Amino acid sequence: MKSSPLPQLLKSLLPLFLLASSFCLAFEPLNTDDAGTVKAGGNQIEQYFFSINRHGSTAAAPVDIITPGEEFAGQNSAKAYPFTYTRGLSDTVEASIASTYYTDPSGSFTRFSNTAIGLKWRFFSAEENRYAFAVKPTLIFPASQQQQVNGLGAAALNYGVNFIASRYWDQLEVHINASYMRAPYNTNYAVGQSMDPNRINLIFVSIAPVLTILPGIRVALDIGATTNPPMPEQCLTNYALAALILSPTEDIDIGISAMRSASNYGTVISANGPNATRTELGVTWRF
């Protein structure tokens, strides 16, 4: 029986994954981005909805648990509609603009936050061996002071860069991300209702195998770790995400995912401890 390429790939790329060490406009509904770019002159719209919930954190014993892939730092729940528009500038370069509309939490601030622009450059690819590498710098525009207080963003300019490696087979593709973000904030105001100081140098590493099980039906597993911003908490947060992607046509993807993040993978798997969950549903349209 022919062996699967996945174990060999993971073994060969594991050193890169570990040495790579958070914000990432990703391959929806995953956290991990892929090295592909929208074709020259083409357009892509990603419209999603997510719901974030905290578990196991109480007022008497609060625990800051972030949800990688979304810039929400509040200690309660959140519901929002992230939107991304991407334009192919050339065969190897795309530009994107994104923003998120929050329905919860709400207050005396605009519901739009986390507005960002990004530029992805696929700087190397080998069609015969079917792998590619890309780099994506991103700017995240400042949120308002009250948005920062409620966890909807940082009231300062954030910026970062994501390095992406992708490998493709007929039915399997694997993507690896390693990113850095500089995330300053207005220290005169709380972040997500907390005055604890935050780390401003953030890293993110992840790996996501995506398997085509039938034409138009893909399943994905996305696992990774990211810097936990609150300095009183442990340095890293881990996450695991499962996703289903349905493609009724070549130009439309319908994605749904469920993610749990926690201080360790034991809690991610068992949920026996403080954790945060995120469910996401939406559509990607290319035209």
Wavefront OBJ file of the C-alpha trace (Angstrom):
o trace
v 0.000 0.000 0.000
v 1.336 3.427 -0.909
v 2.120 5.478 2.196
v 0.504 8.867 2.755
v 2.722 11.911 2.036
v 1.528 13.657 5.209
v 3.856 11.978 7.781
v 6.925 12.549 5.581
v 5.943 16.187 5.044
v 5.388 16.836 8.732
v 8.729 15.235 9.580
v 10.613 17.318 7.024
v 8.906 20.608 7.947
v 8.768 20.157 11.725
v 12.133 21.904 12.349
v 10.895 24.952 10.409
v 7.646 24.905 12.371
v 9.445 24.818 15.723
v 12.025 27.463 14.877
v 9.526 29.936 13.443
v 9.299 30.851 16.880
v -1.258 37.470 15.526
v -3.102 38.511 13.377
v -3.626 36.755 10.082
v -6.142 37.326 7.382
v -6.431 33.667 6.611
v -7.801 31.045 4.285
v -11.365 31.198 5.647
v -12.672 29.515 7.723
v -9.152 28.583 8.966
v -6.627 30.616 10.934
v -3.816 29.448 8.651
v -3.322 31.206 5.323
v -2.256 29.540 2.073
v 0.375 30.663 -0.438
v -2.125 31.018 -3.271
v -3.103 34.422 -4.617
v -6.154 35.692 -6.471
v -5.540 35.674 -10.233
v -4.461 38.905 -11.922
v -7.494 41.164 -12.335
v -9.647 38.811 -10.268
v -11.640 39.605 -7.146
v -12.577 37.702 -4.010
v -15.054 38.456 -1.235
v -15.108 36.601 2.080
v -18.149 37.250 4.259
v -18.316 35.293 7.500
v -20.011 35.267 10.883
v -18.360 34.143 14.109
v -19.427 33.630 17.692
v -16.869 33.595 20.530
v -17.590 32.256 24.008
v -15.448 31.995 27.159
v -15.643 29.009 29.486
v -14.312 28.434 33.008
v -13.307 32.040 33.748
v -15.129 33.645 36.674
v -15.157 37.082 38.269
v -13.441 35.617 41.331
v -10.800 33.833 39.219
v -10.614 35.585 35.842
v -8.474 34.047 33.105
v -7.586 35.879 29.909
v -8.106 33.460 27.008
v -7.615 34.774 23.503
v -9.093 33.373 20.305
v -6.372 33.178 17.621
v -7.520 34.409 14.224
v -9.737 37.194 15.574
v -8.543 40.361 17.286
v -11.059 40.176 20.129
v -9.628 40.616 23.638
v -12.803 40.918 25.670
v -13.462 38.625 28.617
v -17.055 37.803 27.644
v -18.722 36.636 24.434
v -18.619 38.261 21.025
v -20.546 38.025 17.770
v -19.330 39.644 14.590
v -19.224 39.641 10.794
v -15.661 39.786 9.391
v -15.471 40.918 5.750
v -12.482 40.781 3.398
v -12.137 42.019 -0.186
v -9.107 40.849 -2.174
v -7.920 41.993 -5.598
v -5.347 40.198 -7.748
v -2.735 42.751 -8.822
v -0.611 40.278 -10.797
v -0.164 36.533 -11.126
v 1.809 36.512 -7.865
v 0.583 39.554 -5.876
v -2.778 40.322 -4.272
v -3.990 43.187 -2.080
v -6.740 42.938 0.526
v -8.771 45.138 2.827
v -10.730 43.781 5.778
v -12.974 44.986 8.571
v -15.181 43.390 11.214
v -18.697 44.464 12.190
v -19.515 43.558 15.821
v -23.054 42.981 17.031
v -21.809 41.987 20.512
v -20.371 43.632 22.542
v -21.995 46.975 21.807
v -21.756 50.390 23.435
v -20.884 54.012 22.797
v -18.475 53.172 19.981
v -18.670 52.228 16.317
v -19.366 48.577 15.616
v -16.710 48.443 12.857
v -13.223 47.523 14.045
v -10.026 45.665 13.095
v -9.780 47.433 9.743
v -6.651 46.180 8.005
v -4.877 46.159 4.673
v -2.574 43.407 3.491
v -0.372 42.567 0.517
v 0.494 38.948 -0.262
v 3.420 38.129 -2.568
v 3.966 34.550 -3.711
v 7.705 34.926 -4.253
v 8.503 31.316 -5.157
v 6.571 28.400 -6.577
v 7.391 25.146 -8.351
v 4.532 23.774 -10.410
v 6.205 20.422 -11.062
v 6.800 19.739 -7.352
v 3.642 21.662 -6.412
v 4.848 23.818 -3.561
v 4.927 27.562 -2.977
v 6.166 30.208 -0.553
v 4.613 33.608 0.138
v 4.997 36.591 2.432
v 2.196 38.859 3.602
v 2.763 42.159 5.449
v -0.312 43.640 7.145
v -1.284 46.995 8.685
v -4.106 47.115 11.263
v -5.503 50.605 11.745
v -6.078 51.964 15.264
v -9.364 51.268 17.020
v -11.015 53.895 19.186
v -10.240 54.124 22.888
v -13.617 52.650 23.866
v -13.230 49.843 21.353
v -9.921 48.967 23.040
v -11.599 49.051 26.467
v -14.203 46.571 25.209
v -11.655 44.318 23.500
v -12.465 45.144 19.869
v -8.968 46.235 18.915
v -5.928 48.261 19.921
v -6.031 52.067 19.967
v -2.705 52.204 18.118
v -1.335 51.189 14.727
v -0.451 47.482 14.632
v 1.634 45.869 11.902
v 3.069 42.479 11.102
v 4.227 39.970 8.527
v 3.247 36.373 7.836
v 5.499 33.818 6.120
v 3.567 31.063 4.347
v 4.598 27.674 2.961
v 2.174 25.458 1.021
v 2.500 21.966 -0.483
v -0.110 20.487 -2.822
v -1.022 16.947 -3.841
v -4.032 15.750 -5.831
v -6.267 15.372 -2.762
v -4.178 16.862 0.032
v -2.671 20.281 0.674
v -0.703 21.389 3.727
v -0.085 24.984 4.779
v 2.351 26.306 7.388
v 2.376 29.865 8.777
v 4.908 31.716 10.906
v 4.072 35.335 11.662
v 5.173 38.262 13.788
v 3.072 41.243 14.820
v 4.013 44.433 16.609
v 0.908 45.239 18.672
v 1.161 48.469 20.663
v -1.928 49.865 22.394
v -2.987 52.957 24.336
v -1.636 52.225 27.816
v -3.887 54.891 29.347
v -6.927 52.691 28.762
v -7.926 49.135 29.616
v -7.684 46.346 27.035
v -10.793 44.179 27.145
v -11.748 45.615 30.562
v -8.322 44.726 32.012
v -5.525 47.110 33.004
v -2.938 44.311 33.047
v 0.013 45.203 30.792
v 0.114 43.431 27.427
v 2.972 41.974 25.448
v 3.395 43.891 22.195
v 5.682 41.486 20.297
v 3.456 38.620 19.211
v 4.270 35.440 17.277
v 1.979 32.899 15.649
v 2.836 29.454 14.220
v 0.398 26.976 12.710
v -0.042 24.039 10.368
v -3.190 23.078 8.473
v -3.692 19.948 6.352
v -6.707 20.222 4.014
v -8.074 16.988 2.505
v -10.466 16.663 -0.442
v -12.729 13.721 0.384
v -15.120 14.146 -2.559
v -15.327 16.646 -5.428
v -16.385 19.935 -3.867
v -16.005 18.698 -0.283
v -12.911 19.386 1.827
v -12.142 18.866 5.502
v -9.350 20.600 7.394
v -7.511 20.471 10.701
v -5.754 23.639 11.849
v -3.493 23.577 14.924
v -1.094 26.148 16.277
v 0.144 28.397 19.047
v 0.321 32.144 19.544
v 1.629 34.626 22.077
v -0.869 35.332 24.849
v -0.879 39.163 25.137
v -1.698 39.614 28.896
v 1.674 39.626 30.665
v 0.376 38.118 33.957
v -0.754 35.017 32.010
v 1.482 32.313 30.535
v 3.270 33.241 27.341
v 1.560 30.950 24.811
v -1.997 29.997 23.938
v -2.692 26.815 21.938
v -5.614 26.100 19.650
v -7.140 23.398 17.465
v -9.722 23.958 14.748
v -11.760 21.620 12.533
v -13.403 22.861 9.354
v -15.639 21.747 6.506
v -15.464 23.548 3.139
v -18.150 22.943 0.507
v -17.640 24.198 -3.056
v -20.890 23.977 -5.059
v -19.095 25.764 -7.935
v -15.479 26.605 -8.755
v -16.043 30.198 -7.644
v -17.930 29.676 -4.371
v -16.808 28.118 -1.066
v -19.075 27.689 1.931
v -17.065 27.203 5.105
v -17.863 26.224 8.673
v -15.379 25.744 11.498
v -15.205 25.153 15.235
v -12.168 26.091 17.332
v -11.099 25.830 20.967
v -8.130 27.677 22.492
v -6.579 27.138 25.920
v -3.306 27.219 27.822
v -2.427 23.648 26.770
v -3.554 20.996 24.305
v -4.900 18.783 27.073
v -7.499 21.436 27.829
v -8.048 22.104 24.117
v -9.021 18.442 23.642
v -10.866 17.782 26.904
v -12.296 21.264 27.699
v -11.571 20.473 31.380
v -10.354 23.947 32.254
v -10.629 27.587 31.185
v -10.965 27.819 27.414
v -12.477 29.863 24.620
v -14.474 28.577 21.663
v -15.212 30.098 18.286
v -17.670 28.895 15.664
v -17.592 30.435 12.205
v -19.779 30.189 9.120
v -19.651 32.039 5.839
v -18.990 32.162 2.117
v -16.100 32.986 -0.220
v -16.949 34.258 -3.727
v -14.393 34.671 -6.506
v -15.295 36.711 -9.596
l 1 2 3 4 5 6 7 8 9 10 11 12 13 14 15 16 17 18 19 20 21
l 22 23 24 25 26 27 28 29 30 31 32 33 34 35 36 37 38 39 40 41 42 43 44 45 46 47 48 49 50 51 52 53 54 55 56 57 58 59 60 61 62 63 64 65 66 67 68 69 70 71 72 73 74 75 76 77 78 79 80 81 82 83 84 85 86 87 88 89 90 91 92 93 94 95 96 97 98 99 100 101 102 103 104 105 106 107 108 109 110 111 112 113 114 115 116 117 118 119 120 121 122 123 124 125 126 127 128 129 130 131 132 133 134 135 136 137 138 139 140 141 142 143 144 145 146 147 148 149 150 151 152 153 154 155 156 157 158 159 160 161 162 163 164 165 166 167 168 169 170 171 172 173 174 175 176 177 178 179 180 181 182 183 184 185 186 187 188 189 190 191 192 193 194 195 196 197 198 199 200 201 202 203 204 205 206 207 208 209 210 211 212 213 214 215 216 217 218 219 220 221 222 223 224 225 226 227 228 229 230 231 232 233 234 235 236 237 238 239 240 241 242 243 244 245 246 247 248 249 250 251 252 253 254 255 256 257 258 259 260 261 262 263 264 265 266 267 268 269 270 271 272 273 274 275 276 277 278 279 280 281 282 283 284 285 286 287
